[in-house]
Structure formats: structure tokens, C-alpha cells
């Protein structure tokens, strides 16, 4: 994975563009150009270069799960019956809309997922009727989120 710190073609201007986009992903490029005292076309060029280098991987809207009806949010560890099932399980997890993140991890679990559900009953159905039905899933262990203290992007050095 390429990082701004280790990427040989990333300079001060690229880092400033990344900082500004991290603070406000909706900032117009023309505003950014004015703030950085550069041309609008240079901002477009640099952003495209950062995307092609894999440093900027996309732009999206961040939704507040609780505000749109998902009262139960968990981080769930998945134990596989055998390590070889990890990839096929992750592919099946993509098909479950309520599974919004999936990470391969070390330790007791092979996969760690974030699940959003309307309530505990819906979570039970997602776990027992969907996730536990995937070939290779051995068991799950869920940790309930009471709320996010903070979330932030990776630091730009």
C-alpha cells in the first residue's frame, strides 16, 4: 500500500491538497486553488495524480447509522473452521448489506466485521440466519458499540 510519507513523487503541495480534502471532501477545487495560491487546473491535475497513485482511493458520503435507523452497531470477530475459508467468507460477507466493514486480522479471529442493524433482533437474524450459514464460519463474538468517541483519517506527514 502506498503512503504519502513513502511515495517518492508526493510533495508539500500534494500533502496540503490531501489535508484540505480530509478536512472537507466537498471543498470546491477552485476554493482550494485560491487558498493554496495555485491554479484550478493544477489542483485537478494533482488530485488525479494522487488517485492514480492509489493515495486517494475515492470520495464518499459518510452516513450517521443511528440517525437513519440502525440502533445496534457491533464489531464482530469471526472464527473460521479452517484458515482457507477466510477469502470465500469475506466474499459472501460483501453480499450482506448490514456488514459495512470487513478486515482480515491476526489472533483468535480470522475476520473482524462491523455490522449495523435496526435492533438486537435484526442483529440476531444477521448473525444466525446469514453469517453462521456461510461455509467455513465456526463462531462469532460480537462487541456492541455504545457510540464513537471519534473517527479520523490517517495522519499526513
C-alpha positions in Angstrom: 0.0 0.0 0.0 1.4 3.4 -1.0 1.6 6.1 1.6 2.1 9.9 1.2 5.1 9.6 3.5 6.9 7.0 1.4 5.6 8.0 -2.0 8.6 9.5 -3.8 6.5 11.8 -6.0 4.4 13.3 -3.2 5.5 16.8 -2.3 4.3 19.6 0.1 1.6 20.7 -2.3 0.2 17.1 -2.6 0.1 16.9 1.2 -1.7 20.2 1.5 -4.3 19.1 -1.0 -4.8 15.8 0.9 -5.1 17.7 4.2 -7.8 20.1 2.7 -9.7 17.2 1.2 -9.5 15.3 4.5 -11.0 18.3 6.4 -13.7 18.8 3.8 -14.2 16.3 1.0 -16.7 18.7 -0.6 -14.4 21.7 -0.9 -14.6 23.1 -4.5 -11.2 22.7 -6.3 -11.5 26.4 -7.1 -11.6 27.3 -3.4 -8.7 25.0 -2.7 -6.7 26.6 -5.6 -7.3 30.1 -4.1 -6.3 29.0 -0.6 -3.1 27.4 -1.9 -2.4 30.2 -4.4 -2.3 27.8 -7.4 -4.4 27.3 -10.5 -7.6 25.4 -10.5 -6.2 23.1 -13.3 -3.1 22.3 -11.1 -5.5 21.1 -8.3 -7.3 18.9 -10.7 -4.0 17.5 -12.1 -2.6 16.8 -8.6 -5.8 15.1 -7.4 -5.9 12.9 -10.5 -2.2 12.0 -9.9 -3.0 11.2 -6.2 -5.8 8.9 -7.4 -3.7 7.2 -10.0 -1.0 6.6 -7.4 -3.6 5.0 -5.1 -3.1 7.6 -2.3 -6.7 8.9 -2.7 -8.9 5.9 -3.2 -12.2 7.7 -3.6 -14.8 10.2 -2.4 -17.9 9.2 -0.5 -20.7 10.4 1.8 -20.4 9.4 5.5 -23.7 8.4 6.9 -24.8 8.5 10.6 -26.1 5.0 11.1 -28.1 5.8 14.2 -29.8 8.8 12.5 -31.1 6.6 9.7 -32.4 3.8 11.9 -29.6 1.5 12.8 -29.7 1.4 16.6 -27.4 -1.6 17.0 -23.8 -1.4 15.9 -21.3 -4.2 16.6 -17.8 -5.2 15.8 -17.9 -8.9 15.4 -15.0 -11.3 15.3 -15.4 -14.4 13.1 -13.6 -17.6 13.8 -13.2 -19.8 10.8 -13.3 -23.6 10.8 -10.1 -23.5 8.7 -7.9 -20.6 7.6 -8.5 -21.4 3.9 -12.1 -20.2 4.3 -11.2 -16.6 5.1 -11.3 -15.3 1.5 -14.5 -17.1 0.5 -16.2 -16.0 3.7 -15.2 -12.4 3.0 -16.7 -12.6 -0.5 -20.0 -13.8 1.0 -20.0 -11.1 3.7 -19.9 -8.5 0.9 -23.4 -9.7 -0.1 -24.9 -8.8 3.3 -25.8 -5.1 3.2 -25.6 -4.7 7.0 -21.9 -5.8 7.1 -20.3 -2.5 6.3 -16.6 -3.3 7.0 -14.5 -6.4 6.9 -10.9 -6.9 7.9 -8.5 -9.9 7.9 -6.9 -9.9 11.3 -4.5 -12.0 13.4 -5.2 -13.7 16.7 -8.3 -15.5 17.8 -10.4 -14.3 14.8 -9.7 -14.6 11.1 -12.1 -11.8 10.2 -13.4 -8.7 12.1 -16.5 -7.1 10.7 -18.6 -4.0 11.5 -22.4 -4.8 11.4 -25.2 -2.2 11.6 -28.7 -3.4 12.5 -32.0 -1.8 13.3 -32.1 -3.6 16.6 -30.8 -6.6 18.5 -33.4 -8.9 16.9 -32.2 -8.0 13.4 -28.6 -8.5 14.5 -29.5 -12.0 15.8 -31.0 -12.8 12.4 -28.0 -11.4 10.5 -25.7 -13.5 12.7 -27.6 -16.7 12.8 -29.5 -16.8 9.5 -26.8 -15.3 7.3 -23.3 -15.2 8.7 -23.4 -18.6 10.5 -24.8 -20.1 7.3 -21.7 -19.3 5.3 -19.5 -22.3 4.7 -16.4 -22.2 6.9 -17.7 -19.9 9.7 -17.0 -21.5 13.0 -18.2 -19.0 15.5 -18.7 -15.3 16.1 -18.1 -13.0 19.0 -19.8 -9.5 19.0 -18.8 -6.3 20.7 -21.5 -3.7 21.0 -20.7 -0.1 20.2 -22.2 2.5 22.5 -21.1 5.3 20.2 -18.0 6.6 18.5 -15.6 8.7 20.6 -14.0 9.9 17.4 -13.1 8.8 13.9 -10.4 10.4 11.8 -8.4 9.9 8.7 -4.8 8.7 8.7 -2.3 11.5 9.5 -0.5 13.3 6.7 3.2 13.6 7.5 
